[in-house]
Amino acid sequence: MAWLSRHVSWRDLNRLVDDELEAEARVPAIEHVTGCPRCARRVSFLGSLRDAGRDMRHPAPPRELLQDILRSRSEGARVILPAIPAPPRRRRRALPAAAAAAIVAGLAFLVPLFLASEAGAGASELTFDPPLPVPGEKVRLTYRPTTELAGETELRVRLHLRQPDSEPPRGALGAHDEVTLLPDGDGRYTGSFQLPPDVAYTVMAVESPSGDRVDDRDGRLWDLQVHSEDGTPSLGAVRQEFFVLEHRSWPEAGEALHDMTVFYPERAEGWSRQLLHDRPVQLPDEEAASRVKHRELFRDLQDEPDRFESSVEETAAMARYADALHDPAAFSEWLTRLETLDAAHRLVVTGRLLEFGDDPTSADAYLERLWTAEGPGASGICWDGFQAAERARNGAGARRWALRGLQGEKDALRIRDMALALVAHPATRERGVSAIRDLLSDLSRAADEERPLHLTSKEVAEESEKLQAILLVDLARQLLAVGEVDGAIAKLEAADGLGEWLPDLYRARLEARLLQGDARRARADFHRLDADPVYSRESIDSLRHRLPPTSAAELRSGREQAAGEMIDRVRVDQNMRRGVPPVSLLTSTGQTRTLESLVVGRYTVLMFWDRRLRNLAEDTGEVIRARNLLAGSDSQLLWITPEPDSESLQVFTREEGLGVPVYHDPGAMLATSLGEWGSSGYYVIDRAGVIRARTNSLMEAVRHLEVLQLGSRDTA
């Protein structure tokens, strides 16, 4: 840290820019900056950020605000300000006074924050003592329950523990440990646990002993960071917080990066991730201007090479920073340094594979050498090798990597893909089928310790059945591709027995029946596909020509019977029946509209969709397809986003041709009310304004909507 002692600290430079530096420190700081080009550049950088924050557009007040106030007063209302004190603004953590001052003073405008307020007097509360624990410290938990969990003889807290260098989570957060909470006689529950010395960040939820009721804090979960003795959150804690929030809530993920730059301004990691985090919602000229400012900071950071000699993460951050700045020479230099520290680092492997480009032989040889050096436990390298072989259509290579990877892989989706590749070849088919069988067994058991924090035991069982059905269909399609028709049909029948409505199943079984020459039973699956509102009409037409001709009456009768089956199966999933929350949304012009006024009288799909969290190349096409499917009916698709209106958002919507009404959810109030905190999903609402279903698939949501409409016609 000699570098910090020779120059004015970031915090003091920040306070100097904002004219808040104490008099005794101000004069020497100015003298130093005057003669130090590096610190002068930093002052310029911080000043430009402050100016950018001051110039940011803010939404205009709703046009109806004055009319609403006058109408209220004409009706006798004489209180405009809240009659009940508003709940305190939510804070994710307590900060040391100096750090809090630094946040307020200079860098708070780096990312827009939209924090949801607490749900009110009925909200639950989980508190920690001490609130800023150090590694290995004992933490006491106090929980004030919701009405749903009150009165239990005991409760439990399920914990997801993350170390400073844990990889970003690839899916839902499961529990690693649990703590029993007992009543304290005052309506609360208490318990305690020992923070492991190697844990930096903990995420948790509270539930009943049987797991049938879960309090996940409206989808947000509770979190706890480890701190140093002076109350500063550790770098690893803030890093893991960002990883957890990155694909759940971009506003809070941005706040975590903001904290990283405040507490660790001399570290490249926060700045590099912040640059990448902001990019998806910037216009090209905004992104270019941002890169110019960050290049100055990058030059300052790389002038101190001694700080990187043994720091893997900081070296990786510099490589990541160079890549984000579109500086290939600097990226290559820092990647080489990182490789000397950790040859199997994810950034190194990804970078080297990109260098090989269309040379799969060299890529495979590189990964082979790396796997030999790292040992059989390197499942990540096996997955890289498997994917590279699949892209090169190298079946033998894919099977070689799959056989290695299955030994230590824990991710269910990776296991599925590697196992299916083994099924495709006679020599490895038995091993692949065995891996699928083991995976099905694991899913059917739905081990409680692996259950995601936000799901009840019943919800996990329901999801497990759907995953089992999909997995059986995948296996059947692979068996069908290698000519094992009877085995494929057996798997498809087993999947059908799980009661899910799966068009992929019906298509695969239709193909298998045709191979067997059984056109009669193939036609039954054709009717199912024909009745499905989201199945491609082009595919329906092509399949119709492969079946023997039949009368219009038979086609109509078969379709009606299949539609009845679809209604019965899909309705089972429509287990939600709740009114829409009393939440207001903003239009692009700043007008306020209640959610109820937007949905009552029309079948609606609410699309919780965030540009920072979506795979835009795939998902924009799905949105356009859903819009077209709903066109001409009394149904609608509404896009709900926590992102404020901006020129960037308007350009994106226009250039992608979405044609979907956009409503802004300031503070993510609607998302929080629905427990949809930061995740992406689709809610199906009937004409009475009642939420009937929630799904992760837009096409499934459209199907749910059609089932509601068909059901209403049947009962009319």
Disulfide bonds with the S-S distance in Angstrom:
none
